[in-house]
Amino acid sequence: MKVLVLYDYPPSPAGLATQGHLLHLGLEQAGVEVNSVHFESAQEKEWYYRWFEPDIVLGVGYWGHTPFLVLHPQRYGVQPVPWLVADGYMANYHEILEALPLILVTSKWVKNVYKRDGLTGDNIEVLPVGCDTDSFIPRDKNDPKVAAVREALGVAPDQIMILTIGGDATSKGAQEVMQALAINDTKAPDWKYVCKVWPQPRTEQQNLMDLQLATQLGIEKNVVYTTNVISRNFMPYLLAACDIYAAPSRLEGFGMIQVEAASCGKPVIGIEAMGMLDTMVHGENAFLASVAQEVRMRETTLGDESGYEPGHRVVFKRPRTVDYRASVHDIANYLMDLMTDAELRKKMGRAGRKRALENYDYRIVARKFIELISKKLDIS
């Protein structure tokens, strides 16, 4: 089997790039001939089609990347297999995607989103995102590299560090976490809440709103926002530095960082919805807060990014859920349980590590990919 992987290559620290990179590594270690190329690089992709002659072109992205991931390889007679996440309403490319022999998605929830938006789902299989369980491992807080992270963030050795990581913090449920921490503040052990976000104009504006909320709640001295660019080399130590990873996300098709946190032996607070229903087991490796609210939309406006003219209006027959809000009181209760019970944190951390090793190690994901391709496309 020869596989060409299309993603944001060379890999940036972003989730989709990591998803593609780890599959490449897993396939390579499994003895598969594999190359990677940037999904938008038409000339380089054609170059690989001509001399490498791949059996499969695996493209990592979402439905809006169909021209790059599906139509381009089809033009040169190569079999595309898109590996898709969900990104709002699927507005176009239904016929093209439905005609494919195989589509991979990152969770059962993502499959249901594509079925909701018009695909039958008959050609859709779930392939989870891989985790580098050799790098994301449990580490002692006294490890100099871990201790240095906490010190740089202003977290004292005896403080409970709660961590959220994302492109922005709000979409990962940070506002709900802050409200929960405010409820617990006077009765909880000494704590610090760290939000690591990616520097971008949208994030700067959102950070100000989040910090304003922290001030209104009276917890601003315990909330730290950091917006530095970081590499994947730093991520395992950042996760190892926390005591609790809290990300009850408003929208989450898989939850890669939640899985990485679990692989580091950290208990996770998530939401009882979406991709986390696949990756997290309530009461075992995570506490999943119930859904307090579903934000629904009756119509949307699309443009050329969706294959339409600018300002194209779509009215849904039934309102569509666009994101979720976790129960603040559930989060508060689960945080208090974890903050006051070190043994519970260790127990859930061990369960999370075990589940990550058994289900999400990138080599296991690569083997599952090979099995799916052999079974569905009869390519070995």
Secondary structure, 3 states (H helix, E strand, C coil): CEEEEEECCCCCCCHHHHHHHHHHHHHHHCCCEEEEEECCCHHHHHHHHHHCCCCEEEEEEEHHHHHHHHHHHHHCCCCEEEEEECCCCCCCCHHHHHCCCCEEECCHHHHHHHHHCCCCCCCEEECCCCECCCCCCCCCCCCHHHHHHHHHCCCCCCCEEEEEEECCCHHHCHHHHHHHHHHHCCCCCCEEEEEEECCCHHHHHHHHHHHHHHHHHCCHHHEEEECCCCCCCCHHHHHHHCCEEECCCCCCCCCHHHHHHHHCCCCEEEECCCCHHHHCCECCCEEEECEEEEEEEEEEEECHHHCCCCCEEEEEEEEEEEEEEECHHHHHHHHHHHHCCHHHHHHHHHHHHHHHHHHCEHHHHHHHHHHHHHHHHCCC
